[in-house]
Amino acid sequence: MNFLHPQEISAMILLHLKYFLMVAEELNITRAAERLYISQQSLSNHISNMERELDVKLFTRSPKLSLTYAGGLLVETATQILD
């Protein structure tokens, strides 16, 4: 069984936060994906996985993408972590 090194786990968490912040900034997954040079589907999957892991919705998806209260709190926290 292969286990990830703690530095690899940290890098993955930071990548998830970077992706989340880009979507929060754009409020559009397609534009955020373009800025990150990844596919829209990949970015959407990252966000969905984050929501599942955290057991909270970070965005409302209709009528247009917007941050939930929890998503707004995560923006503040993620910004502090990445600064």
Helices and strands as residue ranges (DSSP letters): H 6-26, H 29-36, H 40-54, E 59-60, E 66-67, H 69-82
